[in-house]
Each structure stands twice: as structure tokens, then as C-alpha cells.
Amino acid sequence: MRLTEFAELTEMEFGRRRADGLLADLVLVELGSRTGREAIADGVDPKLVWRALCREFDVPPERW
């Protein structure tokens, strides 16, 4: 997944401000106890970050 697609999906699902906050502040155990932003900076595929966020917030799988 490209970063542009990741940004579009997070903004559509959570709204721009909330998505920015989640990526900066929410620590996800699934991502090695890192925030989404840290995981992406460390080279984790944005698709894995997206799926971790979806699971954390019970986003229906058809929107993953």
C-alpha cells in the first residue's frame, strides 16, 4: 500500500484531525508498541498499520 492511499483511507475512516492524532499518539501493541507514525518510519508496510488501526477500532473488514 502506498502512503498516499494509506493517508486517504485513514482520513476517510477517522477524519483528518482524528487520523493525525491516532497516528501520532495511539500506541499499538500489534505494531511492537509503537505508534502508527513510528511504525511507518521504521519501515512497516502502511497496509499493516492500516489493518492494526482497523482491528483496534472494530472497523468492518469489508472496509479494510
C-alpha positions, 0 to 999 in steps of 0.5 A: 500500500502506498502512503498516499492511499494509506493517508486517504483511507485513514482520513476517510475512516477517522477524519483528518484531525482524528487520523493525525492524532491516532497516528501520532499518539495511539500506541499499538501493541500489534505494531511492537508498541509503537505508534502508527507514525513510528511504525511507518518510519521504521519501515512497516508496510502502511497496509499493516498499520492500516489493518492494526488501526482497523482491528483496534477500532472494530472497523468492518473488514469489508472496509479494510 
